[in-house]
Amino acid sequence: MFKKANLIIFLIPLFIACSSEPETKIPGEPITISLRKSNMPPSVKLSEMIGSIRLVALETKPGCYFGRVMQIDQIKDKIFIMDYDRKQGILVFDKYGKHLYNIGNPGKGPGEYTTLVGFSFSIDHKHIYLAAADQKKVSKYTLDGQLIGDIKFKDFYNDIQFLGDQDYVMVNRKNHYFRLGNLDTGEFIDTIKWSTGLMSLGSRLLYRSSEGHYLYSAPYLDTVFSISQDAVYPKYCFDFGPNTCTASEQMNFMKNNSYPYPPGKLFLEEPFLEIGDIFYFSITRELKPGRYGKVSVGLNNITNELFQINEDDVLFSRTYSALCTTYQSELVSVLNPAYAIDKVDQILNNDEFDYPDGFKDKIKQMDIEDNPLLIFFTFR
């Protein structure tokens, strides 16, 4: 049964000054992360952080060929992928990369979608929900691809994930950031009224935390929320000081389309991942005048130390690094075949990583027309 959440709805970065160092988390009180363009944290090599690594070469054939991954997860021995075009439903592979089947099709009938924005799983991992946001519904399937039925909502939304048996959190496109509700009863409440930032659009917006909750932030909001059945509260507060992009600057930027970004600013970016004691996030910053790039940053929640993650290895330098953490507690990156073929000698001769048996053989056998390769890895 859906319980009305205990909503801690003070927006720390908007009303309270942040301190200069990460603070020990007190329940209900956010951890403050302070970053400045002139004093970014020290770098740590990714190769020094990675514990295990495995490569999955996905089968390439009609019906499962794609170019870019938008969302990915793994439940037991099955890998679920939503590709960029979203015309093939959810592609399902076994853990070795063999294509098994697809779930869902474009259309307007039962179980079909006009716009697929993502997918999620039931808490018991027996069902998958396809998010057809523009049709105000989710389509419920078994993991084997059998349609159970469509579940309708009153409003459009962007992403939906499950917090309990029937309890869900939805990123709402209307006047609030979140909607918490129950599929059985149809009851819901909207919470955290929209006040600043931009409403996020796209696919994966809600990221599982190490506590089994979900993490979310809207662009320019500079707050990452933790969402559970019982509470929605700001877990991480970002203080960018003079490098903060104010609401007026952001609106002027949008109005005048002054690409790429106002100079000298720092921008909080997805993904928001918690892996053990590490909180992993991204910052877009000015690398040199007029040129911006994304850097990965980690916070050790035990020592309160901040560090940049230097994706030093050629294997990771052109991947969509750390898209998410899977239910197997692994991070996932995606390797483009054309890039891997171009850099094959550098990859094969790299001694930074302890590659498992057969890893280099898979790299050697790649063809430019192949599906992307998946890199699953863990931190030490």
N, C-alpha and C positions, 0 to 999 in steps of 0.2 A: 504494500500500500504506500502510495506517495505521501511523504511527510513534507509539510511546508518547511523550507530550509531556514536555518538561523542565519540571517543575512547580515554580514559585517560589511556595510556598504560605504565606508569612508574611503575616499580616493586619496591615498597617502601622497602620491607625487604631485597632486594638484593643490593640496592645502598645507602640507607640512614639509619643511625643509629636510633634505636627506643629509645624513652624515657622510664623512669622507671615506669610511671603510665599511665593508660588509659587517653586519652585526649578528650576534647570536639570535636565532629565531625564538621568539616567545609565542606560544599559541595565540593566534589571532592577530599577531603583529608581524608586519612584513620584514624581510631581510633587505637592507638597503645596499645597493651596489652602485658605487660611484666610479664613473669613468670620465676621463678628459682626453681630448684629442692630443694635447701636448704631453700626456703622461699615461700612455697605454701600458697595460701590464706586460710582464716579461713573456717571452715565447717559450713554449715547450714543443718539442718535436712530436708529431703524431706517432711516429715509429716507436717512441719511448713509452707511449701510453697504451698501445694496442697489445692485448693479451692473445686472443685467438683470432684467426682469420680463415674464411672459406669462400670459395668462388663457385657460383652456380651459373653454368652456361645454359641459357634457356633454349629449348627447342624452337626452331624457326621453320614455319610452314604456313600455308594459307589458313586463316582462321585464328591465328595467334601471333601474327607478325605486327610489330609496332616499333615506334622510334623512341618515345620518351615516357618515363614513368611519372604518374601524378600521385599515386598512392600505392602503398605496398604493405602487406603484413603476412605473417605466417602463423597458422594454427596447426599444431602438431606437425604432420608430414606434408601439409599443403601450403603452397604459396599463392596468395591472392594479389592480383595487380589490376589497377585501373590505369589505362594508358591515356596519353594526352588527347587523342582524338575522341575517345569514349564512344566509339561506334560499335565496339565488339562486346559490350558489357564488361563484366569482371572476368579476367583471364585467370584460370586456375592451373597451376603446375604442381608436380610433386616436388619433394625436397631436392631431387637431383636435376630438375629442370625440364622433365618430360611434360608436355602439354596434356592435360586431362580433359578439360571442357571449359565452356564459358557460361556465365550466369547472367541472364538478362539480355534484352535487345532493345534497340531504339523503336519507338512507336508510341501509340496512345492507348493501347489496350492494357489489360491486367498484367502486372509484372513488367511492363514496358516503361520507357522513359523518353522524354524529349530533351531533357538536360540532366545528365548524371553528374552530381557534384562530389560524390564520395560513397563510401560504404562503412559499415560498422558491424560488430558482432554482439550477440546476446552474451550475457554474463556467463552462461554455462557453455558457450562456444558451440552450440548446436545449430544456430541459425545466423544467417548473414542478412543485413538490411541494406538495400540499395537506395540511396538518397536521391529521389527525383524531385528536387526542390521546386522547380517551376510548376510542377503539377500538385504541389502541396501534399506530397505523400512519401511514404517509404514502402518498398516492396520487400516482403519477407520471404526468404528462401531457406531451404535446408542447405547444409554445406555441400551436398551432392548436386545442388542445382534445381531441386524441385520447388516450384512456387507454392507457398502457403497462402498468400493473399496480399492485397494492398491495404495500407493503413493511412487514412486521410487526416490532414491537419487543417486548421483554419487559416493559416498564414504561410507565406513564403519563408524560407530559412536558408542557411548556408551550409551547416554541418550539424550532424547529430551523433551522439555517442551514448552508451548505456551505463548507468550508475548502479542499477539494481536489476531485478528480474524484469520489471516493466518500466522502471523509472529511467528517464532520459534527460540529457541536457542538450539543448538546441541553441546554436548561434542564430539569433533572430535578426532580421533585416529591418525591423521597424524602429521602435523608440527605446529599446533596451538591448543590452549586450547579450543577455542570456534568457532562455526560457527553460524552466524545470517542470517536468510533467510526468504523467503516467499513461501508458498506452491503454490499459484496461478501463480506467475510470474516465479518461478524457480530461481530467483536471490538470491545470497548470498554473504557474505563476511566472510573471516576467520580473526580472530583477537587474540591478545595476543600470539605472537609467542612463541612456546615452547622453554624454555631456561634452566630450571632446574626442579628438582622434578621428580616424576614418574607420568606417565599418569595413571589416575585412571581407573580401570576396574570393571565391576560388574553391579548392577542394579541402585538403586537410587543414583544419584550423584548430582543432582540439587535440592536444597531445597527452598521452597517458603519463602520469607521474609515478615515481617510485612508491608512492603511498597508495596507488590504485585510484587516485583522483585524476582529474584532467586539468591541463594547463592551457591558458588562452591569453592572448593580448591583441589589442587592435593597434594598427599603425599609428604612431605618434602619441600613444597613450602613456608609454613608459611605465606600465605596470603589467605584471603577469599575475593573473588570477588563478587560484586553486579552486576547483569545483568538485563537490561531493554531494551525496544525498542530503547531508545535514547542513552544509555551509558553503557560501561563496565568499571568498575573502582574498585580498591582495597578498600574495605570497612573496613576490619579489618587486621591490621598488627601485627604479633606475634614476639616478641623479647624474645628469650630463652637464650641470652647471652652465657656463657660458656657451656650451656647445649644444644646448637644448634647442629644438625647433619649436617655437611657440605656436599657439593656435592661429594667430594672425599671420605668421610667416607661412604656415602650412597652407592656409586658405589662399594667400597671395600666390604661392607656388602653384597650387592647383588652377587658379584662375588664369595665370599668365603662362602656364605650362613651361616654367623655367627649368627645363631638364638640364642636368639630371637632378640636382638638389641644390638648395642654398649652400654657399661655401662655408666651410668650417663647422658643419653640424654633424652630430652623431645620431644614427637612427637604429632603434631596436628592430630586429628582424627575426622571423621564424627560421628554423624550428626551435621549440622550447622542449628540451629533453632532460630527463633526470635518469642518470645511469649510476646506480649505487649512491655514492656520496657526491657525485659530480652533477652540477646543473650546467647544461650545455645550451648556449644560445649564440646568436649572430648579431654583429654590429656592422652597419654600412658606414664607412668613413671615407673622407677625402684622402686618397693616397698621394696625389700631387694635384696642383691647381687644375680644377675642372674635371678631374678623373676620380670617380668613386669606385670602391670595391667592397666586397663583403669579407669580413674576418670572423672566424669562429673563436669564441671565448668560453672558458670554463670557470666555474666557481666551486672550490672544494668546500662543501658545507660543514666539514669537520674543522679544518684549519682556517677557514675564511679567506683563503688565498685565491686571488684572481690570476688567470694566465691566458695568453693567447695560444691557440692550437695551430701550430705551424704545419700545414699539410704539405710536408716537405717531399714526400715520396711521389714520384711520377705517376704511380698507380692511382693516387687520390687527387692529383692537382687539377684534373678536368672531369671529375665525377660530380654528380649531384650528391654531395657528401652528407651523410647522416640525415637521410630523409625522415627517419623515425626510429623508434625502438619497437621491436616486434614483441609478440607474446612469448617468444623464446628468450627475451631479454638480450637481444642482439641489436646492434645498430646496422643500418643498411645504407650502402652507397651504390650508385649505378654507373657502370663504365661503358662509355660509348665505343663501339667496335672500331670505327674509323680512327679514333684517337689512339686506342690501344695498339692497333696495327702500325700506326706511324711511330709509336714510342716503344715498340716491342723489345728492342735491344736494351733500352734503359730499364725496362721493367724486369727483363730476365736476368740482367746483371746486377740488380739491386740486392744488397745484402742487409738492408736495414730491418727487413721483416723475416720472420721464421715461417716461410711458406709451407703449407701442408703438402703431402705427397699428391702429385698429379696437378698441382696448381699451375705450374709453368707450362705443362703440356696443354692445358686448356687455353692459355694465352696464345701459344704457338698455332693452335688449330683454328683460331678465329678467322672469319670471313667478313668482309665489309658489309655484306647484306644480312648478317646475323642480327638477332635481337640483342639488346644491351645485355651485358653481363652484370650479375648481382654480386656485390661484395658484402658479406655478413661479417661483422667483427665485434669484439668485446674490448673493454678497457681492462687494464690490469687491476 
